[in-house]
Amino acid sequence: MSLDQLAAAERGYACGGPAERLLWERLSVFEGTFGRDAVVEVCASGKLPPAAIPAVLDRLVPLALLPVDDLFAGEDDVTRYWMPHAMRAVGARRLTERGDRRSVVLRHRRWCVKLARRAADWWQSGRQLDARDLALRELPDLAAAMDPTTAPLSPGNEADKAVEIAVSLWFLWVACGRATEGRTRLRHALALLNGEPTARALWLAAFLDLEAGRPEDADPLLGRAWAAAVRDGDEGTLGLLAHLRGSTALYQGRTRAAAHEFREALALNGGVPGVRADPARLLGGPRALPLPHGPGGRAGGAGPWRPGPREPVALGGPRHVRRGLVVHGTRRTRGVGRGPGPRRRTRPVGAVRAPADGHGGGCGRRGGTPGPDPGVGRKA
């Protein structure tokens, strides 16, 4: 960003009216691209009513915004925008001088929480590719909201929102090959959190530590997560924790312990929040699972789950459990459950690799700890 670009941005700012300048300033909180609905939700106020924003936005576009085409397949055909860095710098400085930065940034972070929840709900309802594309497109803004140190309030006051966003985006870290990024962001937010994290946050942190090859960091988190889940009566997370312990035992060659943990996971609703299915049915009965609830207990719908129109491969927790029990039962595969003698480390049998989907950065596993799906089942 050069001085000439900043000077051009200042001239554009001077050409706008009071409403255009106010909206310019408030749009500077967006890190990436945005649509009209986001503008209304983040930028509206008494001085800038929601009904007036579309007209003001149209007048502002020639001065400060670039239309972009970053819609993904099947999304409604709406116009989206991006504010160049020089325009953002000018708007951010004027927003601070006006004294509105704190309130607008807080509204932006609340919008990011809702956005992350929407992506999680899409994943759980069978729209895996849509959820992934939404999360990746909005990641610049979501990443800013996952950093409590950049909040206008103290980091501790915003850490809970950062943790919630990171947990809502679990599928991006677990299933889409971004485990290192997810571990870094979640651990940063947890370190600044005032109070005890939720059981689901601790489960995800432990899973990502194991994925990173750090079982010594995961062990205390698993204990805290189990205690928190028992305290809160969170059977879904108890099932996820049992599945994670079983996967770890299977990876270490302790097949009897793995089978015990997998059966416990099945007894706890298959490790899928909101699922009320009989464990025997999950093991050998009908293949369609009930549609689970969202990460915060929000209902995703009723009836059996079916793949969405763009769903490649969903990593179903009960499916991993069935595989683990088969290993301990009649078949021995990939060196697991061998007799006496030196054991070799193998990729867990439950690990699944998704096929290429033509959209780049597919959500396939890359080995490591087998990934449960805390929100969606799969037709096996």
PEPEMO-V964513 format. One record per pair of residues at least 24 apart in sequence whose C-alpha atoms are under 6 Angstrom apart, sorted by the first residue. I is the first residue (numbers start at 0). GAP is how many residues later the second one is. D is the distance in whole Angstrom. If there is no record, write none. Layout:
i = {I/I}
gap = {GAP/GAP}
d = {D/D}
//
This chain:
i = {5/8/11/19/19/23/24/24/24/27/27/27/30/30/31/32/32/33/33/34/41/41/101/108/111/112/115/115/116/119/120/123/123/125/125/126/126/127/128/128/155/155/155/158/158/158/161/162/166/174/174/175/182/198/198/198/210/210/234/235/235/235/238/238/238/239/250/252/254/254/258/261/269/271/271/282/286/287/288/312/313/314/315/315/315/316/316/319}
gap = {80/78/51/36/40/67/66/67/70/60/63/64/109/110/108/48/49/46/47/45/65/66/50/36/30/52/49/52/51/48/173/251/252/181/182/181/184/183/181/182/36/37/38/30/33/34/27/26/34/188/190/187/25/26/29/30/157/158/33/35/36/37/26/29/32/31/97/83/73/82/66/59/48/102/103/39/92/91/88/41/64/58/57/61/62/55/56/30}
d = {5/5/5/6/6/6/4/6/5/5/5/5/6/5/5/5/5/5/6/4/5/5/5/5/6/6/6/6/6/6/6/5/5/5/5/5/6/5/6/6/5/5/6/5/6/5/6/6/6/5/6/4/6/5/5/5/6/6/6/5/6/4/4/5/4/5/5/6/6/6/6/5/5/5/6/6/6/6/6/6/6/5/5/5/5/4/5/5}
//
